[in-house]
Amino acid sequence: MSTAYLSQKLDQPLPTKDGGTLRTIREACDYMTGMGKKRELRSQWQRVAKLILAQEDVATVSRALEQALFYDAKLDVSKVPAGAQGRRQ
């Protein structure tokens, strides 16, 4: 996978309840490789992985990643900018 693709910035920083913030596709990949196997096998994370492997556009990856974090209750919504929170609905 190209460095240029991995270095693309997500639509917005995604703060996690794990104490980090995902800003790039590379950081999303690193986050995903660090999660437990049970969580990794969930359909929302499988979708994010497939999108990244297919090198889909950053907007699509960002939305899927945000959704996966939200479904796992790992998205720190208190730190997501107010204008962006309405997108998830």
DRENLO-932874 format. One line per field, with one value per residue (C-alpha): residue number from 1; x, y, z. Coordinates in steps of 0.2 Angstrom, whole numbers. Each point is the difference from the previous one (the first is absolute). Example, Ala and Ser with C-alpha at 12.3 -4.5 7.8 and 13.67 -1.06 7.14 Angstrom:
<sites>
pos 1_2
x 62_6
y -22_17
z 39_-3
</sites>
This chain:
<sites>
pos 1_2_3_4_5_6_7_8_9_10_11_12_13_14_15_16_17_18_19_20_21_22_23_24_25_26_27_28_29_30_31_32_33_34_35_36_37_38_39_40_41_42_43_44_45_46_47_48_49_50_51_52_53_54_55_56_57_58_59_60_61_62_63_64_65_66_67_68_69_70_71_72_73_74_75_76_77_78_79_80_81_82_83_84_85_86_87_88_89
x 0_7_7_-10_-17_5_4_-16_-9_-17_-15_2_11_-9_3_-1_-4_16_9_6_-6_-1_5_7_-4_17_-6_-16_10_11_-15_-9_16_1_-18_-5_-5_-18_-2_10_-12_-16_-8_3_18_1_-9_13_15_-8_-2_18_7_-10_7_-17_-1_4_-18_-7_13_-2_-19_2_13_-10_-15_11_7_-18_-7_13_-2_18_-4_3_-15_3_16_-8_-3_-19_-3_6_-11_-15_7_-1_-19
y 0_17_12_14_-9_-5_18_8_9_-6_12_5_-6_-15_0_-17_-5_-9_17_2_10_-7_13_-10_-17_-6_4_-9_-16_1_1_-14_-12_4_-5_-18_-14_0_18_-1_-13_11_4_19_-2_-13_14_13_-12_-5_19_3_-15_6_18_7_19_8_6_-17_-7_14_-3_-19_2_13_-12_-15_10_6_-18_-6_15_5_17_13_11_13_5_-1_17_5_2_-17_-9_2_-10_-16_1
z 0_-5_13_-8_3_18_4_-6_14_5_-2_18_15_9_19_8_17_0_2_-18_-15_-17_-13_-15_-9_6_18_-3_-6_15_12_-9_1_19_4_6_-12_6_-4_-16_-7_3_-17_2_2_-14_-11_4_-3_-17_-5_5_-10_-15_3_0_1_17_3_-2_12_12_2_2_13_9_0_6_14_5_-1_12_12_-3_-9_13_-6_13_-10_-17_-7_2_-19_-4_13_-11_-14_9_1
</sites>
